[in-house]
């Protein structure tokens, strides 16, 4: 990776910051392409002098995408949304990035999709992710496609969301209680992305599914979080008819705010049997318990001082 110019679309986001840091640590020159350059301020200090570039780019605008990838050796696309025009971002935007990477003569393209990408998915999100994968393959046949499960880390919008809900409510409603997840650590995903980008001969034209070492139902995950933040709570699985209504009107704290997000909960979010994953990309999966305490402590009753009084007594 040393001295290669790598353009990272979405490099200023939650996952993007970890990918950029991993690239910089390996000596790559990184161009962070972001629609809102204000989000890139946190990655600018991570590199050496002249090692990091910032460029405004909107994956919905082919001209701006072409400018962002000009001269790039490697292109990485991390852009994704949970609400909004999925097709514009996950399909047409992904196609724009792949075509620009091919036109620029990039040696490798890594496209981050998601577990659940399926043309027959009940959710528009899943269908748009599948359409994006097809468009990427058509424009850049040797692209590496990565499908992570739920990505967790200090600044995620998944584990933290539930931790805050559990801290707030004495009785916690759980939508999609039986739906299974395989949470994967953000640093592991970042390493997998960079490993794939660094060796297109081994990983090009392949699809990997990335999951952590634990498979937990939504209910089990909530109980795990409650235990991790030292909160005794009762959990109330929400019946499907009521959950569907909540999804439509979004009147329950922590509930999905769209029908499409509820539709996503109808399918398990776990790695498919025999699918290549982190191990094939040279990454050992990190258990949640090994790292989550570092930030879940903020949700305990006394924060980082929790347990001190008891220990002193």
VENWO-V60742 format. One record per pair of residues at least 4 apart in sequence whose C-alpha atoms are under 7 Angstrom apart, sorted by sequence separation. I is the first residue (numbers start at 1). J is the second residue. If there is no record, write none. Layout:
# VENWO-V60742
I;J / I;J
This chain:
# VENWO-V60742
12;16 / 13;17 / 15;19 / 16;20 / 17;21 / 18;22 / 19;23 / 20;24 / 21;25 / 22;26 / 23;27 / 24;28 / 40;44 / 47;51 / 61;65 / 62;66 / 63;67 / 64;68 / 65;69 / 66;70 / 85;89 / 86;90 / 87;91 / 88;92 / 89;93 / 90;94 / 91;95 / 92;96 / 93;97 / 94;98 / 95;99 / 96;100 / 97;101 / 98;102 / 99;103 / 100;104 / 101;105 / 102;106 / 123;127 / 124;128 / 125;129 / 126;130 / 127;131 / 128;132 / 129;133 / 130;134 / 131;135 / 132;136 / 133;137 / 134;138 / 135;139 / 136;140 / 137;141 / 152;156 / 156;160 / 157;161 / 158;162 / 159;163 / 160;164 / 161;165 / 162;166 / 163;167 / 164;168 / 165;169 / 185;189 / 186;190 / 187;191 / 188;192 / 189;193 / 190;194 / 191;195 / 192;196 / 193;197 / 194;198 / 195;199 / 196;200 / 199;203 / 200;204 / 216;220 / 217;221 / 218;222 / 219;223 / 220;224 / 221;225 / 222;226 / 223;227 / 224;228 / 225;229 / 226;230 / 227;231 / 238;242 / 239;243 / 240;244 / 241;245 / 242;246 / 243;247 / 244;248 / 245;249 / 246;250 / 258;262 / 259;263 / 260;264 / 261;265 / 271;275 / 276;280 / 277;281 / 278;282 / 279;283 / 286;290 / 288;292 / 289;293 / 292;296 / 293;297 / 299;303 / 302;306 / 307;311 / 308;312 / 309;313 / 11;16 / 12;17 / 23;28 / 24;29 / 47;52 / 81;86 / 87;92 / 88;93 / 89;94 / 101;106 / 121;126 / 216;221 / 226;231 / 238;243 / 246;251 / 250;255 / 256;261 / 278;283 / 279;284 / 298;303 / 301;306 / 10;16 / 11;17 / 24;30 / 58;64 / 59;65 / 121;127 / 137;143 / 152;158 / 166;172 / 226;232 / 246;252 / 250;256 / 256;262 / 278;284 / 297;303 / 298;304 / 300;306 / 57;64 / 58;65 / 120;127 / 152;159 / 196;203 / 250;257 / 278;285 / 297;304 / 44;52 / 57;65 / 118;126 / 119;127 / 247;255 / 11;20 / 80;89 / 117;126 / 118;127 / 246;255 / 247;256 / 20;30 / 80;90 / 116;126 / 117;127 / 247;257 / 248;258 / 57;68 / 119;130 / 247;258 / 248;259 / 117;129 / 118;130 / 119;131 / 247;259 / 55;68 / 117;130 / 114;129 / 247;262 / 113;129 / 37;56 / 36;56 / 11;32 / 30;51 / 31;52 / 32;53 / 33;54 / 34;55 / 35;56 / 6;28 / 11;33 / 12;34 / 29;51 / 30;52 / 31;53 / 32;54 / 33;55 / 34;56 / 35;57 / 5;28 / 6;29 / 7;30 / 8;31 / 9;32 / 10;33 / 11;34 / 24;47 / 29;52 / 30;53 / 31;54 / 32;55 / 33;56 / 34;57 / 35;58 / 2;26 / 3;27 / 4;28 / 5;29 / 6;30 / 7;31 / 8;32 / 9;33 / 10;34 / 33;57 / 34;58 / 1;26 / 2;27 / 3;28 / 4;29 / 5;30 / 6;31 / 7;32 / 8;33 / 9;34 / 21;46 / 1;27 / 2;28 / 3;29 / 7;33 / 17;43 / 75;101 / 184;210 / 1;28 / 12;39 / 184;211 / 185;212 / 12;40 / 60;88 / 183;211 / 184;212 / 60;89 / 182;211 / 183;212 / 182;212 / 12;43 / 65;96 / 69;100 / 75;106 / 150;181 / 152;183 / 60;92 / 65;97 / 69;101 / 74;106 / 111;143 / 113;145 / 115;147 / 149;181 / 150;182 / 151;183 / 152;184 / 153;185 / 182;214 / 60;93 / 71;104 / 73;106 / 74;107 / 75;108 / 76;109 / 77;110 / 78;111 / 110;143 / 111;144 / 112;145 / 113;146 / 114;147 / 115;148 / 149;182 / 150;183 / 151;184 / 152;185 / 153;186 / 182;215 / 59;93 / 62;96 / 66;100 / 70;104 / 72;106 / 73;107 / 74;108 / 75;109 / 76;110 / 77;111 / 78;112 / 109;143 / 110;144 / 111;145 / 112;146 / 113;147 / 114;148 / 115;149 / 149;183 / 150;184 / 151;185 / 152;186 / 181;215 / 182;216 / 33;68 / 65;100 / 69;104 / 73;108 / 74;109 / 75;110 / 76;111 / 77;112 / 108;143 / 109;144 / 110;145 / 111;146 / 112;147 / 114;149 / 149;184 / 151;186 / 180;215 / 181;216 / 180;216 / 181;217 / 59;96 / 91;128 / 95;132 / 102;139 / 180;217 / 59;97 / 86;124 / 90;128 / 91;129 / 94;132 / 98;136 / 102;140 / 179;217 / 180;218 / 86;125 / 90;129 / 178;217 / 179;218 / 91;131 / 92;132 / 95;135 / 99;139 / 177;217 / 178;218 / 87;128 / 91;132 / 95;136 / 98;139 / 99;140 / 177;218 / 178;219 / 86;128 / 90;132 / 94;136 / 98;140 / 176;218 / 177;219 / 91;135 / 174;219 / 144;196 / 144;203 / 211;270 / 144;204 / 162;222 / 166;226 / 177;237 / 211;271 / 143;204 / 144;205 / 145;206 / 146;207 / 147;208 / 148;209 / 149;210 / 174;235 / 210;271 / 7;69 / 16;78 / 142;204 / 143;205 / 144;206 / 145;207 / 146;208 / 147;209 / 148;210 / 149;211 / 163;225 / 171;233 / 172;234 / 173;235 / 174;236 / 175;237 / 209;271 / 142;205 / 144;207 / 145;208 / 146;209 / 147;210 / 148;211 / 170;233 / 171;234 / 172;235 / 173;236 / 174;237 / 175;238 / 141;205 / 167;231 / 170;234 / 171;235 / 172;236 / 173;237 / 174;238 / 7;72 / 171;236 / 173;238 / 6;72 / 209;275 / 5;72 / 6;73 / 7;74 / 8;75 / 9;76 / 10;77 / 208;275 / 209;276 / 210;277 / 229;296 / 5;73 / 6;74 / 7;75 / 8;76 / 9;77 / 10;78 / 175;243 / 208;276 / 209;277 / 210;278 / 228;296 / 229;297 / 4;73 / 5;74 / 6;75 / 7;76 / 8;77 / 9;78 / 10;79 / 208;277 / 9;79 / 229;299 / 230;300 / 229;300 / 213;285 / 212;285 / 212;286 / 213;287 / 212;287 / 110;193 / 196;281 / 179;265 / 192;278 / 195;281 / 110;197 / 179;266 / 181;268 / 182;269 / 109;197 / 179;267 / 180;268 / 181;269 / 182;270 / 108;197 / 165;254 / 176;265 / 179;268 / 180;269 / 181;270 / 192;281 / 180;270 / 192;283 / 108;200 / 191;283 / 115;209 / 188;283 / 188;285 / 185;286 / 149;269 / 149;270 / 74;197 / 167;299 / 164;299 / 124;260 / 163;299 / 123;260 / 123;263 / 14;155 / 122;263 / 123;264 / 154;295 / 14;156 / 116;269 / 115;269 / 115;270 / 22;190 / 18;187 / 22;191 / 15;186 / 19;190 / 23;194 / 18;190 / 15;190 / 1;198
